[in-house]
Every structure is written in structure tokens, then in C-alpha cells.
Amino acid sequence: MARSNSKIIPESRHVLQQWKYEIAAEFGLAVGGGAGLGSADTEFAGELGAMGTGSGYGGSWGHLTSRENGSVGGEITKRLVAKAQEGLF
């Protein structure tokens, strides 16, 4: 079976991008920029300095370790599962 990363709901792309940067900020990971998220309403990003391009990395995630990147993806998955479970009850 071929693997596909296409979104079932294309409109979810923006929310997932926002979560990615919010979670990175919560974890204290220095990742700048993003898809127009420089002025996003993220609770912790401004305090941690993780948003914007001032970090010198220009929005790249390449300077982070696999473990750091994986922790962001894992947290996104945990939040998606929690939201789905809320809908079941």
C-alpha cells in the first residue's frame, strides 16, 4: 500500500502548522518564521523568543535533533487523539 501525506481535510493544514510552532515554543525550541505565523496568537512564543526570524535560522527545522523534531510531532499526535476522544464522549 502506498503511503500518502495528503490531508483528508485540506483546511487543517493551517491549524497543524500553528500547533507545530506553538508546541516548539512551549518546548523552548528556537524555530523562527513559519507559514505567516510571525504574528500568530501563541501564548508562549513571544516569551521564549521562538517566533520570528531573529533566531538566524529563518524558519528551518534542520538545526534541531531528530529527538526534538519527533517530540513536536508526538505532541501534535497526542493533542489530535485527545480532541478525537473528546468527540466520542
Secondary structure by P-SEA (a helix, b strand, c coil): cccccccccccaaaaaaaaaaaaaaaaccccccccccccccccccccccccccccccccccccccaaaaaaaaaaaaaaaaaaaaaaac
